[in-house]
Amino acid sequence: MDQDSIRLNKYISAAGVCSRREADRLIENGQVMIQRSGEDNAAAARMGERVCPGDRVFVNGKEVAAKELKKLYYMLNKPRGIICTGDRRISGNIIDYAGLTQYISYAGRLDRDSTGLVLLTNDGELNDMIMRASNYHEKEYIVKVDKVLTPEFIIAMQNGMEIVLDDDRHLTNEIGRKGKRKGTVVRTRPCRVRRLGKKEFSIILTQGFNRQIRRMCLKKGYSVLEIKRIRIMNLLLGDLKEGAMRPLTDEEIAELRKMAVKPGTDRQPVTYRGR
């Protein structure tokens, strides 16, 4: 293996085209071509290929070149209505909202109706480590629901439960009663839950299924009114105003990197203590 080679998905991401995951999708769809050094023609790229010095890479017919980008780290207090997507064709995407001109990824997707802390960075390796569910990195949320919380609800949330993921990525080939494809059944991990008020609680998750908190609450007969993320690992939202953004401090970045390479623990549920 050429020591100066780079994985194709990382090369495309470094060129500012898209995330590594999206690059994999482009490769799978045959939208990426590689012209090897010394060869006259480009060939369709394959998953897992590496790019060597002198090679040329084309995405949808346009040549792209990896470049060393200045690492950016921002904390954004996402307002309601902004969409966590890097697709700038979508109105209300988080990249345009943040006013960024280059590709940047986000750690911890929040749905359109949720608010709070989002980490924006072009440090792909750090982002991957933060988002890898097997690392058990913590994210904390404040949740308001439509009914008074019961001890049974708190215990059920703490202990984990089965929920159904029915977004497009998780649909199975099995057909349900209404002729629609069934979603994937997953079990949430045990987590820490603390009652803050009659209809408000905090929850610390170490995974991030699509609309997980909303699905968990709905499973127990509750509707979510508000979700606000206040922490990602060592990063605290603090008094950052909704809609505002600030760069991370050097100390925050150093601590985040230190924590990211060291997986957290699979915490067991704690005993509920009512107020």
BADREN-322528 format. One record per residue: x negated, y, z of N, C-alpha, C in turn; residue in one letter. Coordinates in steps of 0.1 Angstrom, whole numbers, plus 5000, padded with zeros to 4 digits. Example, Ala and Ser with C-alpha at 12.3 -4.5 7.8 and 13.67 -1.06 7.14 Angstrom:
2
486849435078487749555078486849675078A
487249785071486349895071487150005079S
% end
This chain:
275
499249885000500050005000499150135000M
499450224991498750344990498950425003D
497850465010498050535023498650675021Q
498550725009499150865006500550855001D
501150735000502450714995503450755006S
504750785002505750825011507050755007I
507850715016509150655013509950745004R
510650694995511450774985512450854992L
513250795001514250875008513650995016N
512550975022511851085029511351185019K
510851145008510351234998511451324993Y
512651274990513851344986514251444996I
514251395009514751485020513751605022S
512451575021511451675022511451775011A
512051745000512251834988513451924991A
514151905002515251985005516551954998G
516651834992517851794984518951754993V
518651675003519751615012519051535023C
519851475032519351395043518851265037S
518051185045517651055041518750965038R
519750965047520950875045521650905032R
521751035028522351075016521451035004E
520151045006519251004996519350854993A
519550775003519750635001521050604993D
522050684995523250674987523050704973R
522250814970521950854957521150744950L
520250684957519450574951520250454948I
521150414957522050304954522950324942E
523350454940524250484929523550504916N
522250484916521450504903521250644899G
521350734909521150874905519750924907Q
518850834910517450874912516550794903V
515550864896514650804887513250834891M
512350734889510850764892510050734879I
509250834876508250814865506850794871Q
506350674871505050644877503950714870R
502950744877501750804872501150724861S
500950784849500350714838501350644829G
502650654833503750594824504450704817E
505050664805505750764797507150784801D
507750684806509250694809509550674824N
510650724828511150704841512050584842A
512150524854512950404856513850434868A
514950364868515850384880515150334893A
515250414903514650384916515350274923A
514650204932515250094940515050134955R
515950084963515950114977514550064983M
513950144991512750104998511450144990G
511650194978510450224970509650344977E
508350354973507550454978507050544966R
506850664969506350764959504850784962V
504050764951502550784952502150914945C
500950964949500451084942500451064927P
500951164920501051164905502451114900G
503251054909504551004905505451134904D
506551114895507551224894508851164897R
509651244905510951194910512051284904V
513151224899514251304893515551254900F
516351354904517651334910518651394901V
519551314896520551354886519951434875N
518751384870518151434859517251554861G
517251604874516451724877515251684886K
514051724882512851684889512851754903E
512451684913512351734926510951714931V
510451794940509051784945509051804960A
508551704968508451724982507451834986A
507751904996506952015000506852015016K
505852065021505752075035506552195040E
507652165047508452275051508152315066L
508352435069508152485083509352415091K
508952355102509952295110510852395117K
512152375116513152465122513952395132L
514252465143515052405154516052515159Y
517352495157518252595161519352525170Y
519852595179521052555187522252645182M
523352575178524552655174525752615183L
526452715187527752685194528852685183N
529152565178530052555167531452595170K
532052685163533452725165534452625159P
535652625163536652545157536852585142R
537052485133537252505119536052485110G
534852495116533652465109533352315108I
532952275096532752125093531352095093I
530951985100529651935101529351855088C
528951925078528551855065527451945059T
526551875052525551945044525951975030G
527151925026527651945013528252095012D
527452175005527752315004528952344994R
529352244988530552264979531852264988R
531752225000532952215009532952355017I
534152415016534352545023534252525038S
533552615045533452605059532352505064G
531452475055530352385059529452455069N
528852375077528052425088526752495083I
526152455072524952515067525152655062I
526252675055526552815050526952905062D
527652845072528052925084526852965091Y
525852885092524652915100523753015092A
524053035079523253135071521953075067G
521752945066520452885062520352865047L
519152885042518952885027518352745023T
517852675032517252545029518052425035Q
517752305030518552195036518152175050Y
519152145059518852125073519952025078I
519551945087520451845092520951885106S
521851805111522451835124522551705133Y
522251725145522251615155523551615162A
524351515160525651505167526751575159G
527351505150528551555143529651595153R
530251705151531451745158532551755147L
533751705150534851725141535351865139D
536151895130536552025126537152105138R
537952035146538652095157537852105170D
536652045171535852045183534852165182S
534452205194533452315195532252275203T
531252365203530152335212528852315205G
527952255213526552245209526252155197L
525552205187525052135176523552165174V
522752075173521352095170521152095155L
520552205149520252215135518752205133L
518252115125516852095123516552035110T
515352065104514851995093513851895096N
513651865109512751765114513451625114D
513351565102514151445100513851325109G
512551315113512251205122512751225136E
512751345141513251375154514751355154L
515451405143516851395142517351245142N
516551165135516951015134516750955148D
515750995155515550935169516650975178M
517151095177518151145186519551075183I
519751055170521051005165521150855166M
520050785167520050635167520750585180R
521850525178522650475190521950385199A
521050305194520250215202519350275212S
519150415210518250485220519050535232N
520350525232521150565244520850705248Y
520650795239520450935243521851005246H
521851085257523151135262523651265255E
524951265254525651385249526851405258K
526951535263528051555273529151655268E
530351625272531451695266532451735278Y
533151845276534251885284535551865276I
536551795282537651755274538951805282V
539851865274541151895280542251815273K
543151755281544251675275545651725278V
546651655273548051705275548751665287D
548151565295548851515306547951505318K
548551495330547751485342546951355342V
545651375346544751255346545051165358L
545051035355545250935366543950865369T
543850795380542650715383542450605373P
543550545368543550445358542950485345E
543250615341542750665329541250685330F
540750745341539350765343538550635343I
539050535350538450405351538350345337I
539450345329539450295316538450355306A
538350495307537350565299535950525303M
535650515316534350475321533950335317Q
534850245317534450105315534350075300N
534850155291534850125277536050055272G
536350065259537550005254537349975239M
538349895234538349875219539049985213E
538550045202539150145194539050105179I
539850155171539850125157539350245149V
538350225141537750335132538350315119L
539250415115539950405102539550515092D
538350575094537850665084537350585072D
537150655061536750585049535550495050D
534550535058533350455060533550325067R
534650315075534850195083536050105079H
536650135068537750055063537349915059L
538049815063537749675059538549645046T
538349525041539049475030540349405034N
540549395047541849335052542949435051E
544149385047545349465045546249455056I
546749565062547649565073549049555069G
549949575078551449565076551949655066R
551449785066551949885057551249885044K
550449785041549749775028548549855027G
548049905039546849985039545749905045K
544449935041543349865046543149885061R
542749785068542549795082541249865085K
541149925097539849985101539049885109G
537849925112536949835120537149855135T
537249745142537449745156536049745163V
535849845172534549855179534949865194V
533949845202534049865217533149975221R
533650065228532850185233532050135245T
530950195247530050165258530550225272R
530250155282530550225295529850355296P
530550455302530050595302530350655316C
529950775317530150855330531250955327R
532250945336533451045335533651105348V
533951235348534151315361535351405359R
536351395368537451475367537151615371R
537551715363537251855366538451935370L
539651885366540951955370542051855367G
543251895368544351815366544451745352K
544051825342544051785328542651795321K
541651805329540351835323539251745329E
538351685321537351605326536051615317F
534951575323533651565316533351425313S
532651405301532351265297530951265291I
530151175295528751165289528751035281I
528451045268528350935259526950905254L
526650785251525350745245525550685231T
526750715225526950665212527850775205Q
528150765193528950865186529850815175G
530750725178531750685168532550805163F
533050795151533950895145535050925154N
535251055159536351095167536551005179R
535450965185535450865196536350905208Q
536051025213536851075225538251085222I
538651135210540051145207540751005206R
540050915200540550785198540750705212R
539750725221539750665234540950725242M
541150855241542250915249543650865243C
543750865230544950825224545250675227L
544250595228544450455232545150445246K
544950545255545550545268546750635269K
547250685257548450765257548250905260G
547050955258546751105260546351165246Y
546751285245546351365233545351475237S
544251485229543251585232543651725228V
543551815236543851955233542552035229L
541452005236540152075233539051975236E
537951985228536651915231535552015229I
534752025239533552115238532352045243K
531352035234530051965238529152065244R
528652035256527852125264526452085265I
526051965261524751915263524351805253R
523151815247522551705239521151675246I
521051565253519851535260519451645270M
518351715267517851815276518351955272N
519051965260519552095255520852125261L
520952245268522152285274522752405266L
524052405264524752505257524652635265L
524752625278524652745287525652855283G
525152975283526053095280525953135265D
525453055257525453085242526953105238L
527253215232528653245228529053165216K
530353135216530953055205530653125192E
530153055182529753105169528353155168G
527653175180526253225180525253105178A
524053145174522953055172521653115177M
520853025182519453075186518452965184R
517153005182516152905180515752835193P
515352715193514952645205513652705210L
513452705223512152745228511052635226T
509852675227508752575225508852465236D
509252505248509452405259510552315256E
511652365251512852275248512452175237E
511752225227511352135216510352025221I
509452065229508451965235509151855243A
510051905252510851805260511751715252E
512351775242513251695233512451595226L
511351625221510451525214510051415224R
509651455236509251355246510351265249K
511551315251512751225254513151145243M
513051195230513551125219512850995216A
511550985219510850865217510950765228V
511550805239511750715250513250685252K
513750575248515150545249515650555263P
516950595264517650605277518050465282G
518850465292519350335298520750315295T
521150185295522550155294523250165308D
523750285310524250305324525650235326R
525750185338527050115341528050215346Q
529350185345530350275350530250305365P
530550425369530550455383531950435389V
532050425402533350405408534150545408T
535350535404536150665404536450715418Y
536250845419536550905432537451025429R
538751015433539751125430539451245438G
540051355433539751485440540851505451R
% end
